[in-house]
């Protein structure tokens, strides 16, 4: 067998294997005629040629061109349909229903972030008795400023979605935090000698304007909430009285003085507001600063702010009564009716059937300062 025949045999075997077939092993290779090689792209060279020429001129196999999967465009620029392309390879667009109005669950809740900061201030600087470490709060004023800024930037649209209880809790927290800020702005309290002789050295009455007492004293101390200007009197009138009409807030709004309700050292929350307010009411009544009963002298002393011409009138819409406390004015009857929901059975019996005069406790304007 010549070298050329060997080469031809190897070439043929490769082609057969590539086609997925096996050659007929029963037939001798050297009996294959040259005509059987026609049409397979193999050059046929005569045996008479020089062997060297056969080695330098190998058979040339033309590569088979694969059909493109992508259809070629026709004359109009549109792709021609190819029947040989399987349906399984066609892409089908998938429509995804996206609710564009759905809230971003990854974004933090604005109320939760705000209340975390409020909690940080009240927990760090207010003790269980409602006394405040104003000296340390003033030194660490940078902790208070971001909270005030958050109150200013709170989205009013977000606030409108809240429940009534959440809104009451929010304005109580805002009121108390702004009161802390007012005191910090004026701390330590400076006073004149003749005022100290009358009010003592730590009275908030020394804070300008000295000729005013009550919430009107703070009218000049303005602040921003939800991009709107407020003062403490505005919060009291617009929200506590007109919008909410819940006189229980007067046991929770801090007046920065020993004579007023103790400041709670945690925020008020809408989902626990009733429990928090009820606890504060009982706490204040039990302190002796809101209720004292002297049965021997026939006197019942009430918190001075509950006088009929002051906060007492705010109890009339919900707690007015003509069936008991008939010896007292309408506002006083309403206040007494309210108090009977939070006192002992013995006190309730005396208040409802006893004979007594209603008097008012002298208010203590001393600053609720831990350092005094």
Residue frames as qw, qx, qy, qz and C-alpha x, y, z in Angstrom:
[[0.000, 0.890, 0.456, 0.000, 0.00, 0.00, 0.00],
 [0.429, 0.459, -0.018, 0.778, 1.45, 3.34, -1.04],
 [0.192, -0.218, -0.414, 0.863, 1.76, 6.34, 1.24],
 [0.278, -0.074, -0.223, -0.931, -0.94, 8.11, -0.70],
 [0.567, -0.305, -0.690, -0.330, -3.36, 5.23, -0.14],
 [0.444, -0.321, -0.653, 0.523, -2.70, 5.37, 3.62],
 [0.016, -0.124, -0.148, 0.981, -3.32, 9.09, 3.68],
 [0.421, -0.153, -0.455, -0.770, -6.52, 8.66, 1.68],
 [0.548, -0.327, -0.770, -0.005, -7.72, 5.95, 4.04],
 [0.289, -0.293, -0.521, 0.748, -7.18, 8.15, 7.11],
 [0.158, 0.044, -0.095, -0.982, -8.99, 11.04, 5.47],
 [0.508, -0.228, -0.628, -0.544, -11.96, 8.88, 4.56],
 [0.488, -0.330, -0.755, 0.287, -12.16, 7.45, 8.08],
 [0.111, -0.209, -0.330, 0.914, -12.26, 10.94, 9.58],
 [0.340, -0.044, -0.301, -0.890, -15.08, 11.95, 7.27],
 [0.557, -0.275, -0.739, -0.262, -17.11, 8.86, 8.08],
 [0.396, -0.334, -0.661, 0.543, -16.71, 9.34, 11.83],
 [0.033, 0.127, 0.116, -0.985, -17.68, 12.95, 11.48],
 [0.473, -0.116, -0.453, -0.747, -20.86, 11.90, 9.75],
 [0.626, -0.245, 0.472, -0.570, -21.71, 9.58, 12.67],
 [0.949, 0.199, -0.100, -0.222, -21.17, 6.38, 10.69],
 [0.580, -0.498, 0.615, 0.195, -18.59, 3.65, 10.77],
 [0.382, 0.514, -0.623, -0.448, -16.77, 2.38, 7.67],
 [0.965, 0.058, -0.078, -0.242, -17.46, -1.14, 6.32],
 [0.394, -0.656, 0.643, 0.039, -14.72, -3.11, 8.01],
 [0.838, 0.105, 0.534, 0.037, -15.33, -6.12, 5.72],
 [0.657, 0.735, 0.084, 0.145, -14.18, -4.31, 2.62],
 [0.708, -0.183, 0.058, 0.680, -10.44, -3.87, 2.05],
 [0.036, -0.823, -0.054, 0.564, -9.38, -0.30, 1.89],
 [0.174, -0.427, 0.568, 0.682, -7.21, -0.71, -1.19],
 [0.252, 0.341, 0.840, 0.339, -10.24, -1.94, -3.24],
 [0.146, 0.781, 0.401, -0.455, -12.10, 1.36, -2.98],
 [0.522, 0.480, 0.409, 0.574, -12.39, 2.92, -6.39],
 [0.223, -0.090, -0.039, 0.970, -11.54, 6.52, -7.04],
 [0.220, -0.434, -0.491, -0.723, -15.13, 7.16, -8.32],
 [0.511, -0.603, -0.609, 0.062, -16.43, 6.53, -4.79],
 [0.429, -0.391, -0.244, 0.777, -14.52, 9.57, -3.59],
 [0.109, 0.340, 0.347, 0.867, -16.10, 11.97, -6.01],
 [0.335, -0.667, -0.372, -0.551, -18.31, 14.68, -4.50],
 [0.672, -0.640, -0.318, 0.196, -16.79, 14.63, -1.05],
 [0.028, -0.984, 0.164, -0.059, -14.35, 17.44, -1.63],
 [0.703, -0.478, 0.435, 0.296, -11.22, 15.21, -1.82],
 [0.348, 0.740, -0.456, -0.351, -8.57, 15.76, -4.50],
 [0.958, 0.059, 0.276, 0.044, -7.74, 12.62, -6.49],
 [0.049, 0.796, -0.551, -0.245, -4.10, 12.25, -7.55],
 [0.879, 0.324, -0.332, -0.112, -2.74, 9.54, -9.89],
 [0.866, -0.441, 0.181, 0.152, -0.52, 6.83, -8.26],
 [0.791, 0.368, 0.066, 0.484, 2.04, 7.43, -10.94],
 [0.033, 0.920, -0.130, 0.367, 2.86, 10.77, -9.47],
 [0.413, 0.382, -0.619, 0.549, 5.95, 11.21, -7.41],
 [0.566, -0.498, -0.625, 0.205, 5.41, 10.20, -3.71],
 [0.317, -0.194, -0.251, 0.894, 6.93, 13.49, -2.57],
 [0.185, -0.226, -0.294, -0.910, 4.26, 15.37, -4.45],
 [0.544, -0.477, -0.641, -0.256, 1.59, 13.35, -2.66],
 [0.524, -0.410, -0.509, 0.546, 3.01, 14.36, 0.72],
 [0.172, -0.155, -0.061, 0.971, 3.15, 18.04, -0.13],
 [0.357, -0.124, -0.339, -0.862, -0.38, 18.15, -1.60],
 [0.123, 0.178, 0.892, -0.397, -2.84, 16.93, 1.11],
 [0.041, -0.544, -0.753, -0.368, -6.54, 16.57, 0.39],
 [0.086, -0.106, 0.154, -0.979, -8.56, 19.75, 0.92],
 [0.121, -0.503, -0.853, 0.063, -11.83, 19.36, 2.83],
 [0.108, -0.453, -0.177, -0.867, -14.32, 22.19, 2.42],
 [0.042, 0.128, 0.719, -0.681, -15.99, 23.15, 5.79],
 [0.094, -0.568, -0.769, -0.276, -19.74, 22.79, 5.98],
 [0.060, -0.261, 0.103, -0.958, -21.44, 26.17, 6.50],
 [0.050, -0.396, -0.836, 0.376, -24.04, 26.12, 9.33],
 [0.051, -0.682, -0.523, -0.509, -27.41, 27.75, 8.81],
 [0.040, 0.229, -0.345, 0.909, -27.71, 31.06, 10.75],
 [0.107, -0.460, -0.827, 0.306, -30.31, 31.06, 13.51],
 [0.096, 0.589, 0.231, -0.769, -31.22, 34.68, 12.92],
 [0.545, 0.629, 0.538, 0.135, -33.43, 35.34, 9.94],
 [0.342, -0.051, 0.263, 0.901, -32.06, 37.62, 7.31],
 [0.280, 0.567, 0.276, -0.724, -34.09, 40.71, 6.44],
 [0.541, 0.510, 0.605, 0.283, -36.02, 40.79, 3.17],
 [0.331, 0.407, 0.260, 0.811, -36.20, 43.70, 0.80],
 [0.273, -0.792, -0.281, -0.469, -38.68, 45.57, 3.00],
 [0.017, 0.568, -0.536, 0.624, -36.37, 45.35, 6.00],
 [0.784, -0.340, 0.221, -0.470, -38.52, 42.72, 7.76],
 [0.259, -0.387, 0.885, -0.007, -37.10, 39.42, 8.91],
 [0.630, 0.128, -0.597, -0.480, -37.97, 36.44, 6.71],
 [0.821, -0.302, 0.303, -0.379, -39.74, 33.60, 8.42],
 [0.252, 0.438, -0.861, -0.056, -37.64, 30.50, 8.71],
 [0.859, -0.196, -0.198, -0.429, -39.69, 27.31, 8.95],
 [0.764, 0.133, -0.572, 0.267, -36.65, 25.41, 10.18],
 [0.033, 0.372, -0.529, 0.762, -36.45, 27.47, 13.38],
 [0.348, -0.359, -0.856, 0.134, -38.14, 25.66, 16.28],
 [0.309, -0.760, -0.294, -0.491, -40.99, 27.39, 18.07],
 [0.732, -0.553, -0.302, 0.259, -39.28, 26.71, 21.40],
 [0.563, -0.071, -0.053, 0.822, -36.57, 29.24, 20.75],
 [0.006, 0.668, 0.293, 0.684, -38.98, 32.12, 20.25],
 [0.193, -0.066, -0.529, 0.823, -38.95, 34.69, 23.06],
 [0.240, -0.691, -0.612, -0.301, -42.26, 35.62, 24.68],
 [0.023, 0.462, -0.278, 0.842, -42.48, 38.96, 26.56],
 [0.429, -0.433, -0.750, 0.257, -43.53, 38.59, 30.22],
 [0.162, -0.693, -0.100, -0.695, -45.70, 41.33, 31.74],
 [0.428, -0.185, -0.666, 0.583, -45.00, 42.16, 35.40],
 [0.263, -0.812, -0.388, -0.347, -47.71, 43.94, 37.39],
 [0.450, -0.006, -0.392, 0.802, -45.96, 46.63, 39.45],
 [0.224, -0.862, -0.454, -0.006, -47.91, 48.75, 41.89],
 [0.404, 0.483, -0.116, 0.768, -46.25, 52.13, 41.61],
 [0.350, -0.693, 0.044, -0.628, -48.20, 53.46, 44.57],
 [0.868, -0.354, -0.330, 0.111, -47.06, 50.69, 46.92],
 [0.311, -0.910, 0.270, -0.055, -44.88, 52.00, 49.80],
 [0.540, 0.537, -0.608, 0.224, -41.19, 51.27, 49.79],
 [0.855, -0.479, -0.187, -0.073, -40.88, 48.61, 52.46],
 [0.766, 0.062, -0.242, 0.592, -37.17, 49.19, 52.73],
 [0.089, 0.572, -0.123, 0.806, -37.53, 52.81, 53.76],
 [0.235, -0.170, -0.742, 0.605, -37.70, 53.45, 57.51],
 [0.175, -0.769, -0.596, -0.151, -40.97, 54.60, 59.03],
 [0.155, 0.593, -0.108, 0.782, -40.73, 58.35, 59.65],
 [0.594, -0.664, -0.015, -0.454, -42.74, 58.15, 62.87],
 [0.932, -0.280, -0.133, 0.188, -40.60, 55.32, 64.25],
 [0.617, 0.290, -0.154, 0.715, -37.37, 57.19, 63.53],
 [0.122, -0.659, 0.049, -0.741, -38.76, 60.36, 65.11],
 [0.745, -0.588, -0.046, -0.312, -39.97, 58.59, 68.23],
 [0.882, -0.051, -0.225, 0.411, -36.65, 56.83, 68.67],
 [0.354, 0.406, -0.187, 0.822, -34.98, 60.23, 68.94],
 [0.445, -0.625, -0.001, -0.641, -37.65, 61.53, 71.33],
 [0.910, -0.370, -0.188, -0.013, -37.20, 58.43, 73.46],
 [0.723, 0.178, -0.264, 0.613, -33.44, 59.01, 73.52],
 [0.025, 0.529, -0.177, 0.830, -33.86, 62.52, 74.92],
 [0.649, -0.536, -0.019, -0.539, -36.51, 61.65, 77.52],
 [0.944, -0.207, -0.234, 0.108, -34.76, 58.50, 78.70],
 [0.662, 0.227, -0.266, 0.663, -31.34, 60.13, 78.99],
 [0.141, 0.319, -0.209, 0.914, -32.30, 63.41, 80.65],
 [0.565, -0.408, -0.010, -0.717, -35.58, 62.83, 82.56],
 [0.013, 0.166, -0.927, 0.337, -35.83, 60.71, 85.70],
 [0.203, -0.373, -0.900, -0.094, -38.79, 58.68, 87.01],
 [0.104, -0.617, -0.535, 0.568, -40.10, 61.67, 88.96],
 [0.350, 0.830, 0.377, 0.213, -40.24, 63.88, 85.89],
 [0.275, -0.874, 0.159, 0.366, -37.21, 65.95, 86.91],
 [0.732, 0.654, 0.010, 0.192, -34.86, 67.05, 84.13],
 [0.660, -0.403, 0.156, 0.615, -31.08, 67.30, 84.02],
 [0.367, 0.919, 0.142, -0.029, -31.06, 70.64, 82.22],
 [0.233, -0.814, 0.451, 0.281, -27.37, 71.29, 82.84],
 [0.507, -0.175, 0.777, 0.329, -26.32, 68.12, 81.01],
 [0.527, 0.629, 0.566, 0.080, -28.96, 68.61, 78.31],
 [0.159, 0.964, -0.063, -0.201, -27.60, 72.08, 77.63],
 [0.302, -0.624, 0.644, 0.323, -24.06, 70.70, 77.33],
 [0.363, 0.028, 0.877, 0.312, -25.30, 68.03, 74.96],
 [0.426, 0.562, 0.163, -0.690, -27.53, 70.30, 72.92],
 [0.234, 0.384, -0.707, -0.545, -26.35, 68.59, 69.73],
 [0.064, 0.164, 0.984, -0.016, -28.58, 65.66, 70.67],
 [0.250, 0.596, 0.560, -0.518, -31.63, 67.92, 70.76],
 [0.183, 0.553, -0.270, -0.767, -31.04, 69.86, 67.54],
 [0.105, 0.078, -0.865, -0.484, -31.50, 66.92, 65.09],
 [0.050, 0.452, 0.871, -0.187, -34.82, 66.07, 66.74],
 [0.166, 0.677, 0.246, -0.673, -36.09, 69.62, 66.37],
 [0.146, 0.417, -0.566, -0.696, -34.99, 69.52, 62.73],
 [0.019, -0.147, -0.964, -0.219, -36.92, 66.28, 62.17],
 [0.135, 0.611, 0.650, -0.432, -40.06, 67.87, 63.62],
 [0.165, 0.630, -0.130, -0.748, -39.62, 70.72, 61.18],
 [0.203, 0.351, -0.716, -0.569, -39.16, 68.45, 58.15],
 [0.367, 0.188, 0.892, -0.187, -41.88, 65.91, 58.94],
 [0.097, -0.147, -0.664, -0.727, -44.10, 65.38, 55.89],
 [0.436, 0.062, 0.327, -0.836, -47.58, 66.74, 56.57],
 [0.721, 0.124, -0.449, -0.512, -49.04, 64.16, 54.16],
 [0.485, 0.073, -0.845, 0.216, -47.56, 61.40, 56.29],
 [0.082, 0.005, 0.615, -0.784, -49.01, 62.98, 59.44],
 [0.576, 0.057, -0.053, -0.814, -52.51, 63.12, 57.93],
 [0.673, 0.055, -0.695, -0.245, -52.53, 59.34, 57.54],
 [0.180, 0.107, -0.826, 0.523, -52.14, 58.80, 61.29],
 [0.370, -0.582, -0.720, -0.074, -54.97, 57.92, 63.65],
 [0.271, -0.852, -0.070, -0.442, -56.40, 60.44, 66.11],
 [0.795, -0.589, 0.029, 0.138, -54.52, 58.75, 68.95],
 [0.757, 0.095, 0.106, 0.638, -51.24, 58.96, 67.02],
 [0.195, 0.694, 0.120, 0.683, -51.83, 62.66, 66.37],
 [0.518, -0.824, -0.033, -0.229, -52.58, 63.41, 70.04],
 [0.856, -0.359, 0.084, 0.362, -49.44, 61.53, 71.06],
 [0.611, 0.385, 0.128, 0.680, -47.41, 63.42, 68.47],
 [0.010, -0.787, -0.049, -0.615, -48.50, 66.87, 69.67],
 [0.701, -0.712, 0.012, -0.030, -47.95, 65.94, 73.30],
 [0.837, -0.126, 0.119, 0.520, -44.43, 64.82, 72.49],
 [0.407, 0.564, 0.143, 0.704, -43.83, 67.94, 70.39],
 [0.323, -0.867, -0.084, -0.371, -45.17, 70.20, 73.15],
 [0.778, -0.606, 0.074, 0.146, -42.93, 68.62, 75.80],
 [0.767, 0.076, 0.156, 0.618, -39.80, 68.60, 73.63],
 [0.224, 0.703, 0.131, 0.662, -40.28, 72.25, 72.66],
 [0.498, -0.844, -0.029, -0.195, -40.73, 73.15, 76.33],
 [0.837, -0.343, 0.111, 0.411, -37.41, 71.46, 77.11],
 [0.577, 0.380, 0.182, 0.700, -35.78, 73.46, 74.34],
 [0.100, -0.868, -0.120, -0.471, -37.18, 76.76, 75.70],
 [0.671, -0.737, 0.071, 0.053, -35.72, 76.06, 79.13],
 [0.817, -0.060, 0.180, 0.545, -32.36, 75.02, 77.65],
 [0.361, 0.665, 0.164, 0.633, -32.26, 78.33, 75.77],
 [0.248, -0.822, 0.064, -0.508, -32.61, 80.16, 79.11],
 [0.876, -0.469, -0.055, 0.095, -30.53, 77.86, 81.31],
 [0.291, -0.374, -0.730, 0.493, -29.13, 78.62, 83.83],
 [0.077, -0.839, -0.477, -0.252, -31.97, 80.93, 84.79],
 [0.311, 0.146, -0.227, 0.911, -30.87, 84.47, 85.57],
 [0.282, -0.771, -0.565, -0.086, -32.86, 86.62, 87.98],
 [0.055, 0.639, -0.175, 0.747, -32.90, 89.99, 89.66],
 [0.190, 0.079, -0.761, 0.616, -32.49, 90.25, 93.39],
 [0.417, 0.017, 0.332, -0.846, -35.96, 91.65, 94.10],
 [0.771, 0.092, -0.383, -0.500, -37.57, 88.90, 92.00],
 [0.532, 0.128, -0.810, 0.209, -35.61, 86.22, 93.81],
 [0.105, -0.093, 0.629, -0.764, -36.93, 87.54, 97.11],
 [0.646, 0.104, 0.149, -0.741, -40.49, 86.94, 95.93],
 [0.880, 0.258, -0.207, -0.342, -40.24, 83.87, 93.65],
 [0.840, -0.328, 0.394, 0.178, -37.04, 82.16, 94.71],
 [0.129, -0.640, 0.554, 0.516, -33.88, 81.75, 92.67],
 [0.191, -0.081, 0.903, 0.376, -35.02, 78.83, 90.45],
 [0.468, 0.549, 0.545, -0.427, -38.49, 79.96, 89.42],
 [0.443, 0.309, 0.608, 0.582, -39.32, 79.90, 85.71],
 [0.066, 0.925, 0.366, -0.077, -41.07, 83.23, 86.27],
 [0.334, -0.694, 0.255, 0.584, -37.60, 84.80, 85.96],
 [0.451, 0.122, 0.652, 0.597, -37.52, 83.84, 82.29],
 [0.182, 0.325, -0.080, -0.925, -38.57, 86.80, 80.10],
 [0.113, -0.577, 0.024, -0.809, -41.19, 88.11, 79.89],
 [0.203, -0.029, -0.792, 0.575, -41.36, 88.19, 83.67],
 [0.362, 0.069, 0.260, -0.893, -44.76, 89.90, 83.71],
 [0.746, 0.070, -0.350, -0.562, -46.54, 86.87, 82.23],
 [0.387, -0.225, 0.867, -0.220, -47.43, 83.48, 83.63],
 [0.758, 0.348, 0.473, -0.284, -49.06, 80.47, 82.04],
 [0.728, 0.255, 0.504, 0.388, -48.70, 79.40, 78.43],
 [0.311, 0.931, 0.143, 0.126, -48.85, 82.99, 77.14],
 [0.436, -0.785, 0.329, 0.291, -45.41, 83.47, 78.70],
 [0.576, -0.200, 0.653, 0.449, -43.94, 81.42, 75.85],
 [0.566, 0.738, 0.326, -0.172, -45.66, 83.19, 72.95],
 [0.197, 0.880, -0.363, -0.234, -42.41, 84.70, 71.69],
 [0.350, -0.398, 0.831, 0.168, -40.71, 81.30, 71.54],
 [0.775, 0.440, -0.031, -0.453, -41.65, 80.15, 68.07],
 [0.392, -0.312, 0.835, 0.228, -40.65, 76.94, 66.32],
 [0.535, 0.330, -0.474, -0.617, -41.32, 75.05, 63.10],
 [0.528, 0.005, 0.836, -0.151, -43.28, 71.81, 62.80],
 [0.546, 0.451, 0.678, 0.197, -44.02, 70.30, 59.37],
 [0.337, 0.241, 0.300, 0.859, -42.73, 73.55, 57.83],
 [0.222, -0.768, -0.378, -0.467, -45.31, 75.62, 59.75],
 [0.120, 0.390, -0.454, 0.792, -44.73, 78.15, 62.51],
 [0.622, -0.564, -0.525, -0.142, -46.08, 77.34, 65.98],
 [0.030, -0.469, 0.591, -0.656, -45.80, 78.27, 69.63],
 [0.068, -0.088, -0.940, 0.321, -47.06, 76.37, 72.67],
 [0.365, 0.328, 0.406, -0.771, -50.28, 78.36, 72.90],
 [0.537, 0.327, -0.435, -0.645, -51.11, 77.50, 69.28],
 [0.336, 0.072, -0.938, -0.044, -50.72, 73.77, 69.98],
 [0.098, 0.205, 0.777, -0.587, -52.98, 74.04, 73.02],
 [0.439, 0.408, 0.197, -0.776, -55.75, 75.93, 71.25],
 [0.522, 0.399, -0.491, -0.572, -55.65, 74.39, 67.78],
 [0.521, 0.143, -0.835, -0.104, -55.08, 70.76, 68.69],
 [0.136, -0.067, -0.861, 0.486, -55.68, 70.05, 72.38],
 [0.303, 0.334, 0.460, -0.765, -58.89, 72.09, 72.51],
 [0.539, 0.432, -0.114, -0.714, -60.38, 72.49, 69.05],
 [0.556, 0.325, -0.681, -0.348, -59.35, 69.37, 67.15],
 [0.407, 0.044, -0.899, 0.155, -59.03, 66.70, 69.83],
 [0.530, -0.502, -0.036, -0.683, -61.06, 68.03, 72.76],
 [0.833, -0.227, -0.489, 0.123, -59.54, 65.58, 75.21],
 [0.261, -0.878, 0.206, -0.345, -58.83, 67.31, 78.57],
 [0.928, -0.321, 0.051, 0.185, -56.69, 64.39, 79.69],
 [0.669, 0.494, -0.100, 0.546, -53.80, 66.04, 77.87],
 [0.142, -0.849, 0.188, -0.474, -53.55, 68.63, 80.68],
 [0.801, -0.535, 0.268, -0.035, -52.17, 65.87, 82.88],
 [0.887, 0.087, 0.258, 0.374, -49.48, 65.10, 80.32],
 [0.423, 0.783, 0.012, 0.456, -48.35, 68.46, 78.93],
 [0.666, -0.277, -0.276, 0.635, -45.19, 69.51, 80.75],
 [0.010, -0.972, -0.136, -0.190, -45.03, 73.06, 82.14],
 [0.587, 0.433, -0.377, 0.571, -41.37, 72.73, 83.21],
 [0.208, -0.549, 0.384, -0.713, -42.26, 73.46, 86.82],
 [0.066, 0.056, -0.926, 0.369, -42.64, 71.47, 90.02],
 [0.422, 0.202, 0.464, -0.753, -46.29, 72.52, 90.40],
 [0.650, 0.338, -0.285, -0.618, -47.36, 71.02, 87.07],
 [0.985, 0.045, 0.068, -0.154, -47.81, 67.46, 85.85],
 [0.551, -0.518, 0.575, 0.314, -44.63, 65.36, 85.96],
 [0.469, 0.607, -0.481, -0.425, -42.88, 64.90, 82.64],
 [0.970, 0.017, 0.230, -0.076, -43.08, 61.31, 81.42],
 [0.228, -0.664, 0.625, 0.343, -39.61, 59.93, 80.66],
 [0.405, 0.106, 0.831, 0.367, -40.79, 58.14, 77.53],
 [0.196, 0.006, -0.389, -0.900, -42.71, 59.27, 74.43],
 [0.611, 0.265, 0.487, -0.566, -46.47, 59.02, 74.18],
 [0.033, -0.084, 0.869, 0.487, -47.57, 56.46, 71.59],
 [0.543, -0.022, -0.230, -0.807, -50.92, 56.26, 69.83],
 [0.692, -0.076, -0.681, -0.227, -51.38, 52.54, 70.39],
 [0.536, -0.306, -0.671, 0.410, -50.92, 52.89, 74.16],
 [0.011, 0.437, -0.044, 0.898, -52.10, 56.46, 74.66],
 [0.626, -0.566, -0.251, -0.474, -55.09, 55.63, 76.87],
 [0.846, -0.332, -0.324, 0.265, -52.99, 53.58, 79.28],
 [0.509, 0.148, -0.188, 0.827, -50.27, 56.22, 79.42],
 [0.168, -0.505, -0.053, -0.845, -52.69, 59.07, 80.05],
 [0.737, -0.541, -0.295, -0.276, -54.64, 57.16, 82.70],
 [0.788, -0.197, -0.314, 0.491, -51.39, 56.37, 84.49],
 [0.296, 0.281, -0.106, 0.907, -50.32, 60.01, 84.35],
 [0.406, -0.592, -0.196, -0.668, -53.66, 61.21, 85.71],
 [0.819, -0.498, -0.283, 0.002, -53.50, 58.88, 88.71],
 [0.691, 0.015, -0.224, 0.687, -49.87, 59.78, 89.24],
 [0.088, 0.417, -0.030, 0.904, -50.62, 63.50, 89.33],
 [0.584, -0.591, -0.220, -0.512, -53.69, 63.13, 91.55],
 [0.862, -0.370, -0.290, 0.189, -51.76, 60.97, 94.01],
 [0.548, 0.278, -0.229, 0.755, -48.91, 63.49, 94.18],
 [0.275, -0.664, -0.467, 0.515, -51.00, 65.98, 96.19],
 [0.151, -0.262, 0.199, 0.932, -50.42, 68.68, 93.59],
 [0.230, -0.173, -0.596, -0.750, -53.73, 68.10, 91.82],
 [0.629, -0.490, -0.419, -0.434, -56.08, 66.91, 94.58],
 [0.183, 0.119, -0.739, 0.638, -56.15, 67.25, 98.36],
 [0.524, -0.547, -0.486, -0.437, -59.13, 66.46, 100.59],
 [0.075, 0.163, -0.639, 0.748, -59.41, 67.80, 104.12],
 [0.398, -0.477, -0.736, -0.267, -62.53, 66.20, 105.54],
 [0.376, -0.477, -0.540, 0.583, -62.14, 67.84, 108.96],
 [0.040, -0.399, -0.032, 0.916, -62.17, 71.34, 107.55],
 [0.527, 0.629, 0.538, -0.194, -64.48, 70.49, 104.71],
 [0.185, 0.790, -0.322, -0.488, -62.07, 71.58, 101.96],
 [0.851, 0.242, 0.397, 0.244, -61.26, 70.01, 98.60],
 [0.087, -0.764, 0.340, 0.542, -58.16, 71.49, 96.97],
 [0.815, 0.475, 0.311, 0.111, -57.75, 71.18, 93.20],
 [0.600, 0.034, 0.289, 0.745, -54.92, 71.88, 90.77],
 [0.003, -0.608, -0.145, 0.780, -54.87, 75.65, 90.30],
 [0.060, 0.186, -0.593, -0.781, -55.07, 75.37, 86.49],
 [0.069, -0.373, -0.904, -0.197, -58.48, 73.69, 86.86],
 [0.111, 0.437, 0.379, -0.808, -60.20, 76.93, 87.82],
 [0.501, 0.630, 0.581, -0.125, -63.33, 77.69, 85.74],
 [0.314, 0.913, -0.060, -0.252, -61.73, 80.57, 83.89],
 [0.101, -0.635, 0.720, 0.261, -58.63, 78.52, 83.04],
 [0.229, 0.195, -0.905, -0.302, -58.33, 74.87, 81.95],
 [0.321, 0.164, 0.802, -0.476, -61.40, 73.87, 83.98],
 [0.581, 0.465, 0.084, -0.663, -63.77, 74.88, 81.19],
 [0.363, 0.413, -0.743, -0.382, -62.15, 72.32, 78.88],
 [0.081, 0.004, 0.979, -0.188, -63.77, 69.50, 80.88],
 [0.491, 0.278, 0.328, -0.758, -67.33, 70.71, 80.23],
 [0.591, 0.308, -0.458, -0.588, -67.95, 69.15, 76.77],
 [0.573, 0.115, -0.808, -0.074, -67.21, 65.58, 77.91],
 [0.386, -0.141, -0.800, 0.438, -67.75, 65.59, 81.65],
 [0.276, -0.248, 0.125, -0.920, -70.48, 68.12, 82.43],
 [0.317, -0.347, -0.882, 0.031, -73.22, 66.98, 84.78],
 [0.329, -0.455, 0.018, -0.828, -76.29, 68.45, 86.49],
 [0.796, -0.335, -0.460, -0.208, -77.00, 65.42, 88.66],
 [0.765, -0.465, -0.237, 0.377, -74.25, 65.88, 91.25],
 [0.470, -0.127, -0.059, 0.871, -71.88, 68.50, 92.64],
 [0.068, 0.777, 0.532, 0.330, -74.84, 70.87, 92.45],
 [0.340, -0.873, -0.150, 0.317, -73.31, 73.40, 94.81],
 [0.462, -0.439, 0.376, 0.673, -70.50, 74.20, 92.37],
 [0.357, 0.642, -0.226, -0.640, -70.15, 76.01, 89.03],
 [0.896, 0.387, 0.004, -0.217, -70.52, 74.06, 85.78],
 [0.525, 0.635, -0.548, 0.146, -66.76, 73.84, 85.06],
 [0.222, -0.469, 0.745, -0.418, -66.03, 72.70, 88.62],
 [0.837, 0.034, 0.378, -0.395, -68.75, 70.06, 88.39],
 [0.831, 0.501, -0.228, -0.079, -67.17, 68.76, 85.19],
 [0.249, 0.617, -0.687, 0.294, -63.69, 68.61, 86.77],
 [0.484, -0.301, 0.678, -0.464, -64.99, 66.79, 89.85],
 [0.900, 0.227, 0.167, -0.333, -66.95, 64.39, 87.67],
 [0.661, 0.590, -0.458, 0.062, -63.77, 63.65, 85.72],
 [0.021, -0.570, 0.724, -0.388, -61.69, 63.10, 88.88],
 [0.746, -0.187, 0.456, -0.448, -64.11, 60.50, 90.27],
 [0.913, 0.344, -0.182, -0.124, -62.99, 58.15, 87.50],
 [0.620, 0.482, -0.499, 0.368, -59.48, 58.01, 88.95],
 [0.170, -0.519, 0.560, -0.623, -59.78, 58.21, 92.75],
 [0.085, -0.017, -0.960, 0.265, -60.57, 55.71, 95.51],
 [0.299, -0.538, -0.732, -0.291, -64.13, 54.71, 96.41],
 [0.366, -0.600, -0.474, 0.530, -63.87, 56.62, 99.68],
 [0.144, -0.298, 0.118, 0.936, -62.87, 59.82, 97.90],
 [0.127, -0.256, -0.663, -0.692, -65.56, 59.35, 95.27],
 [0.324, -0.622, -0.713, 0.026, -68.24, 59.00, 97.94],
 [0.289, -0.583, -0.273, 0.709, -67.06, 62.11, 99.74],
 [0.083, -0.147, 0.347, 0.923, -66.81, 64.18, 96.54],
 [0.198, -0.330, -0.718, -0.580, -70.30, 63.13, 95.38],
 [0.464, -0.649, -0.577, -0.176, -72.19, 63.41, 98.69],
 [0.516, -0.364, -0.370, 0.681, -70.03, 65.42, 101.06],
 [0.013, 0.977, 0.206, 0.060, -70.38, 69.07, 101.99],
 [0.656, -0.316, 0.136, 0.672, -67.20, 70.98, 101.22],
 [0.210, 0.914, -0.066, -0.341, -65.71, 74.05, 99.59],
 [0.839, 0.337, 0.149, 0.400, -63.51, 73.82, 96.51],
 [0.193, -0.902, 0.233, 0.309, -60.25, 75.68, 96.82],
 [0.779, 0.591, -0.147, 0.150, -57.17, 75.76, 94.59],
 [0.817, -0.353, 0.040, 0.454, -53.61, 74.79, 95.40],
 [0.009, -0.915, 0.243, 0.324, -51.01, 77.53, 95.18],
 [0.869, 0.475, -0.056, 0.123, -48.91, 76.82, 92.11],
 [0.613, -0.597, 0.329, 0.400, -45.19, 76.13, 92.52],
 [0.566, 0.813, -0.103, -0.084, -43.24, 77.75, 89.65],
 [0.416, -0.655, 0.600, 0.196, -39.91, 76.25, 90.65],
 [0.525, 0.524, -0.579, -0.338, -38.07, 74.70, 87.71],
 [0.971, -0.122, 0.145, -0.145, -38.29, 70.89, 87.54],
 [0.414, 0.723, -0.535, 0.142, -34.50, 70.68, 87.60],
 [0.915, -0.173, -0.326, 0.165, -32.59, 67.66, 88.96],
 [0.557, 0.265, -0.319, 0.720, -29.74, 69.98, 89.95],
 [0.258, -0.621, 0.099, -0.733, -31.78, 72.04, 92.44]]
